[in-house]
Each structure stands twice: as C-alpha cells, then as structure tokens.
Amino acid sequence: MKLISFLGNKGKKYEKTRHNLAWIVSEDVNNLNSAVWNSKFNADFTSLKKNGTIYLLKPMTLMNRSGQSIAAAMNFYKLKPSDLVVVHDDLELPFGTVQLRKGGGTAGHNGLKSIVSQIGASDFIRFRLGISRPPSGWNVSDFVLSRFSPEEEAELDDYAAAAAAVIDRLIDGNSVDECKIKLI
C-alpha cells in the first residue's frame, strides 16, 4: 500500500453527509499523523514518511470523478492498482462497521466506478465504511447525500476515530488482512 484515497464531495453542503464519511475519517487520520495537506492532482494531498512513503489523497473532483485525481497520482508515482487503498462509504454494511477487501465490483458506487474506469482495474483494496441501507421509501442518492441520524451523529466521532486507528495501523506497516469489523 502506497496511496490511500479518501472519497468525498467538496463543498459545505456535503460536509457531514454519509457520502463524505471517508473525509470525516481522514480528519482523524490527519490528527494521528500531523499531516500538512497541499493541492496536487486536483486533490488535497500529503505524504507521510512511515514504513516508506505513504501518499494520502482526497480528490476535489466530486465523487463521480474521483478516478481522475487518483489516476493522475498513480501515474505520476508509477503505482499499481495493488498499491491503492480506497476509503469509501458503503450502504451494504451496517453503520459502525468497516470491511477491508481486495477487488470486487462497484455496487453502484459512482466513485468506485470512476476509479475502475480511470485506472483500468478493480483489484485495489477497498476500505469500506458502513453507512447502512436507506430506510424504506428513501431514494439511495438522497440517502447517501443526507446527514446522519441523531443516533448515528452521537456515535460518529467514535466511529471515525476507530476507523482512523485501523487506517493508521496500515500506514505504520502493520498487516491487516481482509476482514469485517464492527467498531461501535
């Protein structure tokens, strides 16, 4: 793993939405590592010197075009898909759960679709952050772009901190096999 990308949407209206959970987690990763972010590859970008150089990337292209930014960074640093970890929201997992998995489909996630299209591969690591399925009657797009429920909001800081701690283990070079973990 050499590049960790956190998917989200720029703009104030998206800040605390389910689709931006990865960006919420990235703030805790940043706090653990005292990273200084700059603009590069149409993204917020930083590098960490831990167990080699690890690049962190938050595409500013909007979710549906995340692959453009990620592909630019991968091409510049000559990285392979197996060097990439993508941190993203996933409605197939319950809120408070993370899953690490190599490869797989896009499950309708437009950020993942963009990445697969731009890098020409799907065998990167997915760090899936559970946001749960929408309640009956909700449109999926409306749900992922909505804020968390009051109950979820009450647990959000703990969830983000626990997920960031797992990511920090990866950054430190610790092996974390494919797994599914209920964090809260």
C-alpha positions in Angstrom: 0.0 0.0 0.0 1.4 3.3 -1.1 -1.6 5.5 -1.8 -4.7 5.9 0.4 -7.5 7.9 -1.2 -10.5 9.1 0.8 -13.6 9.6 -1.3 -16.0 12.5 -0.7 -17.6 15.6 -2.2 -16.2 19.1 -1.8 -18.5 21.9 -0.5 -20.1 22.8 2.7 -23.4 21.2 1.9 -21.7 17.7 1.8 -19.5 18.1 4.9 -21.4 15.8 7.4 -23.2 13.6 4.9 -23.0 9.8 4.7 -21.2 10.0 1.3 -18.4 12.1 3.0 -17.8 9.6 5.8 -14.3 8.9 4.4 -13.4 12.6 4.6 -14.6 12.6 8.2 -12.3 9.7 8.9 -9.4 11.4 7.1 -9.6 14.2 9.6 -8.8 11.7 12.4 -6.1 10.1 10.3 -4.6 13.6 9.9 -4.8 14.2 13.6 -2.9 11.0 14.3 -0.1 11.9 11.8 0.0 15.7 11.9 -0.1 15.8 8.1 0.2 19.0 6.1 -2.1 18.9 3.1 -1.4 20.7 -0.2 -3.2 20.9 -3.6 -1.9 18.4 -6.2 -3.6 16.1 -8.7 -6.8 18.1 -8.3 -6.9 16.9 -4.7 -5.8 17.6 -1.2 -2.6 15.7 -1.0 0.1 14.8 1.6 2.8 12.3 2.1 3.9 10.5 5.3 7.3 9.0 6.0 6.3 5.9 7.8 7.3 2.5 6.7 8.4 4.1 3.4 6.4 6.9 1.8 2.7 6.7 2.0 0.6 9.2 0.0 -2.8 10.4 1.2 -5.3 11.9 -1.3 -8.7 13.5 -1.1 -10.0 14.1 -4.6 -11.6 17.5 -5.1 -13.2 16.4 -8.3 -16.5 15.4 -6.7 -17.3 11.8 -6.0 -18.3 10.8 -9.6 -14.9 11.9 -11.0 -12.6 10.6 -8.2 -10.8 8.3 -10.6 -9.3 11.3 -12.5 -7.4 12.5 -9.4 -6.4 9.0 -8.3 -5.2 8.0 -11.8 -3.1 11.2 -12.0 -1.4 10.4 -8.7 -0.9 6.8 -9.6 0.6 7.7 -13.0 2.9 10.3 -11.5 4.3 7.9 -8.8 4.1 4.9 -11.1 1.9 3.0 -8.8 0.0 -0.3 -9.5 -3.6 -0.9 -8.5 -2.4 -3.2 -5.7 -0.6 -0.1 -4.2 -4.0 1.7 -3.8 -6.4 1.7 -0.8 -9.7 3.5 -1.4 -11.6 4.6 1.7 -15.3 5.0 0.9 -18.9 4.8 2.3 -20.8 1.6 1.7 -24.5 1.2 2.3 -24.3 -2.6 2.3 -22.6 -2.6 5.7 -24.2 -1.5 8.9 -23.2 1.8 10.4 -20.2 1.4 12.6 -18.7 -1.5 10.6 -15.7 -1.5 8.4 -14.5 -4.1 5.9 -11.2 -4.4 4.1 -11.4 -6.3 0.9 -9.3 -6.6 -2.2 -11.1 -6.2 -5.5 -14.7 -6.6 -6.2 -17.4 -4.8 -8.1 -18.6 -1.2 -7.7 -22.0 -2.0 -6.2 -23.4 1.2 -7.9 -20.9 3.4 -6.1 -20.1 6.2 -8.6 -16.7 7.0 -7.0 -15.6 3.4 -7.4 -17.0 3.3 -11.0 -14.8 6.3 -11.8 -11.7 4.8 -10.3 -12.1 1.5 -12.2 -12.7 3.4 -15.4 -9.7 5.6 -15.0 -7.1 3.1 -13.7 -8.4 0.2 -15.8 -8.5 -2.2 -12.9 -10.6 -3.2 -9.9 -8.1 -5.1 -7.9 -7.3 -2.4 -5.4 -8.0 -2.5 -1.6 -11.4 -1.2 -0.5 -11.7 0.2 3.0 -15.5 0.1 3.2 -17.2 2.3 5.8 -20.7 1.1 6.7 -23.5 3.7 6.5 -26.4 1.1 6.4 -29.2 0.8 3.9 -31.7 3.6 3.4 -35.0 3.2 5.2 -37.9 2.1 3.2 -39.1 4.8 0.8 -35.8 6.6 0.6 -34.0 7.1 -2.8 -30.4 5.8 -2.5 -28.9 9.1 -3.9 -30.9 11.2 -1.4 -29.9 8.9 1.4 -26.1 8.9 0.8 -26.2 12.7 0.4 -28.2 13.2 3.6 -26.8 13.8 7.1 -26.5 11.1 9.7 -29.5 10.4 12.0 -29.3 11.9 15.5 -28.4 8.4 16.9 -25.6 8.0 14.3 -24.4 11.5 14.9 -24.0 10.6 18.6 -21.6 7.8 17.6 -19.9 9.4 14.6 -16.8 10.7 16.4 -16.1 7.3 18.0 -16.7 5.5 14.6 -14.4 7.9 12.7 -11.7 7.6 15.4 -11.8 3.8 15.4 -11.7 3.6 11.6 -8.8 6.1 11.5 -6.9 3.9 14.1 -7.3 0.9 11.7 -6.0 3.0 8.8 -3.1 4.2 10.9 -2.1 0.6 11.5 -1.9 0.2 7.8 0.1 3.4 7.5 2.5 2.1 10.1 3.1 -1.0 8.1 1.0 -3.4 10.1 -0.7 -6.1 8.2 -4.5 -6.1 8.3 -5.9 -9.0 6.3 -9.2 -8.9 4.6 -11.7 -8.5 7.4 -15.0 -7.2 8.6 -15.0 -5.4 12.0 -17.9 -3.9 14.0 -16.2 -0.8 15.5 -19.0 0.6 17.6 
